[in-house]
Amino acid sequence: MKRMLLLALVVLGLIASPVLAADFKVGVVDLQKALNLSVAGKDAKEKIKVKFMSMDAEVKTLEAELTKLKEDAEKQAMALSEKARTAKEREYQQKVKDYQRFKKDAQDELQREDGEFTRVIIEGLLKSVQEMGKKQGYTVILEKTESAVIYSDKTVDLTDQLIKAFDAKK
């Protein structure tokens, strides 16, 4: 909402005062693109991917254990007493709960880490945008995907410059 209001004020200012429009310099950046293509963004993605693969391997191991436990219980069902069958079923149910809890915790941890990486990188990108805006004399720099920018000429898209400036800091 704030961004829409800012955009409306910018447009109103441009229409109302053609004299000021000559000194008015607007740029846009695509923070999502910068996040994905910056070195820090690629590194974060790779770290999350490695962690995911590790956790996924553990999930598959637990799934194999559950499958084996169930198959063993089914094979032994006729030979076991009612009490032993009940104990095996309880053991299996507990392992299923442990598996589900582990899987959910792993997903939550991956989301938390991904969110933290994203937050840190976006903060750095925003600082770079502010520095770039001051150095290059921009009046306003809008976020391309969040501020309802319907059209912008490629000449005002600063995303590639932002990625280069941000990567140069790292």
C-alpha positions in Angstrom: 0.0 0.0 0.0 2.8 2.4 0.9 4.6 1.6 -2.3 1.4 2.3 -4.3 1.0 5.6 -2.6 4.6 6.5 -3.3 4.2 5.5 -6.9 1.0 7.7 -7.1 2.8 10.6 -5.6 5.7 10.2 -8.0 3.4 10.1 -11.0 1.4 13.1 -9.7 4.6 15.0 -9.2 5.7 14.3 -12.7 2.4 15.4 -14.2 1.9 18.5 -12.0 5.3 19.9 -12.5 7.0 19.4 -15.9 9.8 21.7 -14.7 10.7 19.4 -11.9 10.5 16.4 -14.2 13.7 17.3 -15.9 15.6 16.9 -12.6 13.6 13.8 -11.6 15.6 10.6 -12.1 13.8 7.3 -11.6 15.3 3.8 -11.5 13.9 0.3 -10.9 15.5 -2.8 -9.5 14.3 -6.4 -9.4 15.4 -7.5 -5.9 14.3 -11.1 -6.6 16.6 -11.3 -9.6 19.4 -9.7 -7.7 18.9 -12.1 -4.8 19.0 -15.1 -7.2 21.9 -13.9 -9.4 24.2 -12.3 -6.8 27.2 -14.4 -5.6 25.8 -14.3 -2.0 22.4 -15.5 -3.3 24.0 -18.4 -5.3 26.1 -19.4 -2.3 23.0 -19.4 0.0 21.1 -21.5 -2.5 24.0 -24.0 -2.7 24.2 -24.2 1.1 20.5 -24.9 1.4 20.7 -27.5 -1.4 23.5 -29.3 0.4 21.7 -29.3 3.7 18.5 -30.5 1.9 20.3 -33.4 0.3 21.8 -34.4 3.6 18.4 -34.3 5.4 16.7 -36.0 2.4 19.2 -38.9 2.7 18.3 -39.2 6.4 14.6 -39.1 5.6 15.0 -41.9 3.0 17.0 -44.0 5.6 14.2 -43.6 8.1 11.6 -44.5 5.4 13.5 -47.7 4.6 13.7 -48.6 8.3 9.9 -48.0 8.6 9.2 -50.2 5.6 11.4 -53.0 6.9 9.9 -52.8 10.4 6.4 -53.0 8.9 7.3 -56.0 6.6 8.9 -57.8 9.5 5.9 -57.2 11.7 3.6 -58.6 8.9 5.8 -61.7 8.4 5.9 -62.4 12.1 2.2 -61.6 12.8 1.0 -65.2 12.9 3.9 -66.4 15.0 3.6 -63.7 17.7 1.2 -63.6 20.6 -1.4 -60.9 20.8 0.7 -59.0 23.4 3.8 -59.2 21.2 1.9 -58.1 18.1 0.5 -55.1 20.0 4.0 -54.2 21.2 5.3 -54.4 17.6 2.4 -52.2 16.4 3.1 -49.6 19.1 6.8 -49.6 18.3 6.0 -49.1 14.6 3.5 -46.3 15.4 6.1 -44.6 17.6 8.7 -44.8 14.8 6.2 -43.3 12.3 5.6 -40.4 14.7 9.4 -39.9 15.1 9.8 -40.0 11.4 7.0 -37.4 10.8 8.4 -35.2 13.6 12.0 -35.4 12.1 10.7 -34.6 8.6 8.7 -31.6 9.8 11.6 -30.3 11.9 14.0 -30.7 8.9 11.6 -28.7 6.7 11.1 -26.0 9.3 14.9 -25.7 9.8 15.5 -25.4 6.0 12.8 -22.7 5.7 14.2 -20.9 8.7 17.8 -20.9 7.3 16.5 -19.9 3.8 14.6 -17.1 5.3 17.6 -15.9 7.3 19.9 -16.1 4.3 17.3 -14.1 2.3 16.9 -11.5 5.0 20.6 -10.8 5.3 21.1 -10.7 1.5 18.1 -8.4 1.0 19.4 -6.0 3.7 22.7 -5.8 1.9 21.0 -5.3 -1.5 18.9 -2.5 -0.1 22.0 -0.8 1.3 23.6 -1.1 -2.1 20.5 0.4 -3.8 20.6 3.4 -1.4 24.3 4.0 -2.0 23.9 3.6 -5.8 20.9 6.0 -5.7 22.9 8.7 -3.8 26.0 8.3 -6.0 24.2 8.3 -9.3 21.7 11.1 -8.3 18.4 9.1 -8.4 15.4 10.8 -7.0 13.5 7.5 -6.6 14.4 3.8 -7.1 11.4 1.5 -7.2 11.4 -2.3 -6.6 10.2 -3.6 -9.9 8.0 -6.5 -8.8 6.6 -5.0 -5.5 5.7 -1.5 -6.5 3.3 -2.1 -9.3 5.7 -1.0 -12.0 3.8 -2.0 -15.1 6.3 -0.8 -17.5 9.8 0.5 -17.3 12.4 1.1 -20.0 15.4 -1.1 -19.8 17.5 2.0 -19.4 16.1 2.7 -15.9 16.5 -1.0 -14.8 19.4 -0.9 -12.4 19.3 -4.6 -11.4 22.5 -5.6 -13.2 24.4 -2.6 -11.7 23.0 -3.6 -8.3 24.3 -7.1 -8.6 27.7 -5.9 -9.6 27.9 -3.4 -6.8 26.7 -5.9 -4.2 29.0 -8.6 -5.4 31.9 -6.2 -5.3 31.3 -5.6 -1.6 31.6 -9.3 -0.7 
